[in-house]
């Protein structure tokens, strides 16, 4: 039953053509472009449901909502999958295979999104791998270069030897591993000087020894030289950043073991020795050159042991940095790369972020923390194939020229002579970081490059929905890039969601066997149940475990709603004039009016849980458990039917549009059967009767007492009771409803 209804409405929505009036304001959603993996996961279901709730609510409220869809098609994971399937191919052929694979994945994900009832404008899509999108990205980078924001420099970078590419800080994860800690025997003042390290494989790149200026043990050595176990002499320097409590309190500086080595090398202008190449092998290491890092480590430890230059070797747990895409360890290497000058704009970028409404408010502090801890500029170049090419020519003399024709592809680039020295310039072969692609999405969806009128009415875009974990990348980089290009904030509001955890509270992982698939859930539960689960999941911007109980309840509610609606549809018929309303009718209409105000307030504040639970409680308990039971006898005895018909119809007409935000399939079906048309507007309805609310707050408790009495005495609800003492004062029509509904022959005064 649910499947047929869902299919009917999904096909109708998918075929809708949406037009936008650019003489009026546009309510644009800067929707997140998911990576084209081919499968939606529960995080997608959660985040895209949030987006859809907002879009449907705002459309019903009369806003001109623009709800586009993007696809983030370029990146390491695609290259890995294509290379695994086809092996290493020539550049153009490999890229072609990546494109084919991505289109197939997009097709699958698009169908899954339609199955969830997401009200996306499928005629307004962008795909980051397409030439038209490349052109926009490249134009934005050239504009930033012209503003002095983009530069090329040889610099220590985080490098993934497995992916053979530079990566940004935001692409790192921490991983604890079993390692070893040891003391290496240096010499200073003709004495042994023990230096504690976990990385003996970098000994050949040692350029200095550091001690803390207040460490009394080594004060006499500062300014002198130490001799490494390999016989090289290096300066001994005092620096406040040394942790004198770690190991022996003496640290060797190598180029480069970690971020601190980069700081010290720059601070003291120390020489640079390239220690590891881009394939993860030692260089400039004598007999150890050419060995992979782990292999070199073992051989160097053995060498030092044999020479008596290694002491106190012990097991040690340490945290290392790994590439989030491939989970392999990264190294610090010198590499010629492209950078965006984000670091110098920290204070301006904080001010721009303060102009945006953050939902929840604490989300901005994640942004501040990341910005405050930026150590260097954003490295935007990657050594890959499937990415947006960097649109520049580079000359041996160091001169840079932007491409004249966009989109730019190095393999098709026309020749260019250097205007400075006259030599042939080389088209850059590196590609851009994928966050460079996706950090212009507010400009793409507001048609910055395509339609000035549309851009004028839609920029800044209204809403950016996204995950908390990518504030450090997508939010920060977008604010930076859009501000540099336009001088303005990219959006008015940013709505943050957390991650979905397994029911046991752990992160979903194939290796742990706790992954829950939306596709599997959709075989057992309606899409409207998954959507309700997303709304019921709780607080914004926080991780939450998946709850089977919530989704089971959501399905049960849909069944309750459908069965009650069929009853209502069977009773509703045309009525003439103003119907006579009994107190019970006035009560349910007053409850409905109160619900409408509360739901509107919750949705305006993006409090989906509050909105959906209030609606479920109203319909299941107040409407079905009480009101429907109170009015059934009137249809049987033909008394005051028109008042009941009016109230029943009004509840359905008002409730369905509100609940369609969360369960659009079933509500539209009910509404169309009731009115002959689909839901298009938010309901206008007000009805106040505080006296009726007070009366039925008391009466419903009495009704519950009678029901409990019958259950405890193993009586059917249809079994008459000779009498019942009704506490309190009630109007005669209410007493009559109470008696008839509960089969009470006489009320005791």
Secondary structure, DSSP 4 states (H G I P E B T S, - for coil): -HHHHHHHHHHHHHT------TTS--EEE----EE--SS--HHHHHHHHHHHHHHHHHHHTT--EEE-EEEE--SHHHHHHHHHHH-S--HHHHHHHHHHHHHHHHHHHHHHHHHTT----TTSEEETTSHHHHHHHHHHHHHHHHTT-EEEEEEEEEEETTTTEEE-GGGEEEEEEEEEEEEEEEEETTEEEEEEES-GGGGGGEEEEEE-TT-TTTGGGTTSEEE-TTS-EEEEEE-TT--TTSTTS-EEEETTSSHHHHHHHHHTT------B-TTSBB-S-GGGTT-BHHHHHHHHHHHHHHTT-EEEEEEEEEEEEEETTT--BEEEEEEEEEEE--GGGHHHHHHHHHTSEEESTTHHHHHHHHHHT--S-EE-EES-SSSPBP-EEE-TTS-EEE-SSSS--GGGPPP-B-TTT-PBPEE---EE-HHHHHTTHHHHHTTTTT-HHHHHHH-SEEEEEEEGGGIIIIIHHHHHHHHHHHSS-SEEEEEEE-PEEPTTSSBP-TTTT----HHHHHHHS-HHHHHHHHHHT-STTS-EE--HHHHHHHHHHHHHHHHHHHHHHHH-----SSPPPPHHHHHHHHHHHHHHHHHHHHHHTT-HHHHHHHHHHIIIIIIIIIIIHHHHHHHHHTSSHHHHHHHHHHHHHHHHHHHTTT-HHHHHHHHHHHHSS---S--------HHHHHHHHHHHHHHHHHHHHHHHTT--TTS-BS-EE--S---HHHHHHHHHHHTBS-EE-
